[in-house]
Amino acid sequence: MTTFDALLKIRRSVRDYTDQAVPLELIKTLIDETICAPNASNEQLWRFSIVRDKEYMRRISDESKKNILATIQVDPNSPIARYEAVLRNPSFNVFYNAPCLVIISGPAERLNTQVDCALAAGYFMLAAAARGLGTCWINLGAYIEDAAMRAELGLDSQTRVVAPLILGYPKQIPSMPKRNPPRISAVIE
């Protein structure tokens, strides 16, 4: 069994996967472990959408790219504009052709949705890494506005996509990039 400190070092953002499918039962096991994450008032408002169809993932990628580019057109100074060139490339798949996508979402109107779903995403990524799987949080895949697509994914108009996570068997685990020392703003004793 991997120690927790070792697990923290092997959990990397993976963008290159084998074609091997991740079994649905394993994905459900990861989600069962994910819901152990802390959340506000123990309301457990998160929801999970699983996509194992690579063509459907490509459609979600195209939908997100279209919507991000529309945002950039309205505001060329938007921080997301730095991705414009790659998003205009028709062959670029924001999900890097991974074999699986798990979308963590929750109620848009709730103040804690972002934090609760982010905590769940962290648990999911660690649970996957413990089994030799790779993950990457792909925020570029969160821009799903098409009502029919949202409905197919179980996302009604009141649901906010927080964490689109790709999942698969990595071709390799990237090494950890250099980390800056922590910035401790204050210590009050």
C-alpha positions in Angstrom: 0.0 0.0 0.0 1.3 3.4 -0.9 1.8 5.8 1.9 -0.1 9.1 1.8 3.0 11.2 1.4 4.1 9.0 -1.6 0.6 9.2 -3.0 0.8 13.0 -3.0 4.0 12.8 -5.1 2.7 10.3 -7.6 -0.6 12.2 -8.3 0.2 14.2 -11.4 -1.8 15.8 -14.2 -1.8 13.2 -16.9 -2.6 14.1 -20.5 -1.4 11.0 -22.4 -3.2 7.7 -21.9 -3.3 4.2 -23.3 -6.5 3.2 -25.1 -7.4 0.7 -22.3 -10.9 1.4 -21.1 -11.4 2.0 -17.4 -14.0 -0.4 -16.1 -17.2 1.2 -15.0 -17.2 -0.7 -11.7 -13.7 0.8 -10.9 -15.0 4.3 -11.8 -17.9 3.7 -9.4 -15.5 2.6 -6.7 -13.5 5.8 -7.1 -16.7 7.8 -6.8 -17.7 5.8 -3.7 -14.3 6.9 -2.2 -14.7 10.4 -3.5 -17.9 11.0 -1.5 -15.8 10.7 1.7 -14.6 14.2 1.0 -15.6 17.0 3.5 -18.4 19.2 2.4 -20.4 22.1 3.9 -23.0 21.0 6.4 -22.6 17.4 5.1 -25.2 18.2 2.4 -23.3 16.1 -0.2 -24.7 18.2 -3.1 -22.2 16.9 -5.6 -23.3 14.9 -8.7 -21.2 12.8 -11.1 -21.6 12.3 -14.8 -19.5 9.5 -16.4 -18.6 9.6 -20.1 -16.8 6.6 -21.5 -17.7 7.2 -25.2 -14.7 9.0 -26.8 -16.9 10.4 -29.6 -19.2 11.9 -27.1 -16.3 13.4 -25.2 -15.2 14.9 -28.5 -18.6 16.5 -28.8 -18.3 18.0 -25.3 -14.8 19.2 -26.2 -16.2 20.9 -29.4 -19.1 22.4 -27.4 -16.7 23.9 -24.8 -14.3 25.2 -27.4 -17.2 26.9 -29.2 -18.4 28.6 -26.1 -15.0 29.7 -24.8 -14.2 31.2 -28.2 -17.5 33.1 -28.1 -16.5 34.4 -24.6 -13.1 35.6 -26.0 -14.9 37.3 -28.9 -16.9 39.3 -26.4 -13.9 40.1 -24.2 -10.6 39.7 -26.0 -8.8 40.7 -22.8 -10.3 37.8 -20.8 -7.6 35.7 -19.1 -8.9 32.7 -21.1 -7.9 34.4 -24.3 -4.4 32.9 -23.9 -5.9 29.6 -25.1 -7.5 31.0 -28.3 -5.0 29.6 -30.8 -5.2 26.1 -29.5 -9.0 26.3 -29.2 -9.3 27.3 -32.9 -7.4 24.1 -33.9 -10.2 21.7 -35.0 -8.1 18.6 -34.1 -7.4 19.8 -30.5 -9.5 17.8 -28.0 -9.6 19.5 -24.6 -9.8 16.0 -23.1 -6.6 14.8 -24.8 -8.4 11.7 -26.2 -8.6 10.2 -22.7 -10.7 7.1 -22.4 -13.0 8.5 -19.7 -14.4 11.8 -18.4 -16.0 12.2 -15.0 -17.8 15.5 -14.5 -18.4 16.7 -10.9 -21.2 19.2 -10.6 -23.6 20.7 -8.1 -26.3 23.3 -7.6 -25.3 26.6 -9.2 -27.0 28.7 -6.6 -25.3 27.2 -3.5 -22.4 29.2 -2.1 -20.3 26.1 -1.3 -20.8 24.1 -4.5 -17.4 25.2 -5.9 -15.5 24.3 -2.8 -17.4 21.0 -2.1 -16.9 19.8 -5.6 -13.2 20.8 -5.7 -12.7 18.8 -2.5 -14.4 15.8 -4.1 -12.2 16.2 -7.2 -9.1 16.1 -5.0 -10.3 12.9 -3.4 -11.2 11.4 -6.8 -7.7 12.2 -8.2 -6.0 10.7 -5.1 -8.2 7.6 -5.2 -7.3 7.1 -8.9 -3.6 7.6 -8.4 -3.6 5.0 -5.6 -4.7 2.5 -8.3 -2.2 3.6 -10.9 -4.7 5.6 -12.9 -4.0 9.1 -14.2 -6.3 12.1 -14.0 -6.3 15.8 -15.0 -8.7 18.5 -14.2 -9.7 20.0 -17.5 -11.4 23.3 -16.8 -11.6 24.1 -20.5 -14.2 21.3 -20.7 -16.6 23.0 -18.3 -18.3 25.3 -20.8 -21.2 23.1 -21.7 -24.2 25.3 -22.6 -26.2 23.1 -25.1 -29.4 22.2 -23.4 -29.7 18.8 -25.0 -26.2 17.8 -24.2 -26.6 19.1 -20.6 -29.7 17.0 -20.3 -28.0 13.9 -21.6 -25.2 14.5 -19.0 -27.8 14.9 -16.2 -27.0 18.6 -15.9 -30.2 20.7 -15.6 -30.1 24.5 -16.0 -29.5 25.0 -12.3 -26.4 22.8 -12.2 -22.9 24.1 -12.3 -20.1 22.1 -13.9 -17.2 22.4 -11.5 -14.6 19.7 -12.2 -14.4 17.9 -15.6 -11.8 15.2 -14.8 -10.2 13.0 -17.4 -9.3 9.5 -16.3 -7.3 6.6 -17.7 -4.3 4.4 -17.7 -1.3 6.7 -18.2 1.4 6.0 -20.8 3.7 7.5 -18.2 3.4 9.5 -15.0 5.0 12.9 -15.5 7.5 14.0 -12.9 6.5 16.6 -10.4 7.4 20.1 -11.5 9.6 22.2 -9.1 7.5 23.6 -6.3 8.1 27.0 -4.8 8.4 27.1 -1.0 5.1 27.8 0.7 4.2 31.4 1.3 3.1 31.7 4.9 1.4 35.0 5.3 1.5 35.1 9.0 2.1 33.1 12.1 0.4 34.4 15.2 1.2 32.7 18.4 
